[in-house]
Amino acid sequence: MMKKYLQYVLMGIAVFALVVTAGCGGQTNGKGAADHGSSSSVQAESTAPASSASSSSDTQKKDKKLTIKVYYPNDQGTKLIAVKRTVTLDQQEKYTAAMESLMEGTTEKGQTNILPKQAKLKSVKVANGTATVDFSQELKKNFVGGSTGETMLVGSIVDTLTEFPEVKQVQILIEGKKVETLGGHMDLTQPLTRMNDLLK
């Protein structure tokens, strides 16, 4: 009789142990699921700013467009005519974009190109109201024209750059150095202010 009683007691303990173990396992699994959900939530939160940063970066990469004026001589060589252009500022400054646009030339009726096609733009820098524009030697070497042509060439450069309000004067360089003149008619050793008389 005592033996059977002990068997019942042992069986009860075993069943109780199984129930307790099962219950703990359920709690552990529940906690694990909660932890997993929490981890997913954190991960989602951490990826959101990265997505926003990427979007912001893409916006900054978009090229900016700017409307400028460049100047070309008329057919008679008596004045400069403004031409509106829209330039794209893709990693380049507006001053460089303006000069490159000017050097592309014009096909407009009543206007003529004065800058030698062989000339290359080396750099444009603006500081303290002065734009320093540096050309390759071909600007001087391939210049063909007299005093009027030289005036128109220099005026087209100066008046294009002084369209920007912050540029008050322009210093023209050849291969990084000052030159006395291009064709023997204009002094280029000093910066030149806007040539308004050519625009009338």
Secondary structure, DSSP 8 states (H G I E B T S, - for coil): -HHHHHHHHHHHHHHHHHHHHHHHHHHHHHHHHHHHHHHHHHHHHHHHHHHHHHHHHHHHHS-EEEEEEEEEEBTTSS-EEEEEEEEEESSS-HHHHHHHHHHT----TTB---S-TT--EEEEEEETTEEEEEE-THHHHT----HHHHHHHHHHHHHHHTTSTT--EEEEEETTEE-S-SSSSS--SS-EE--GGG--
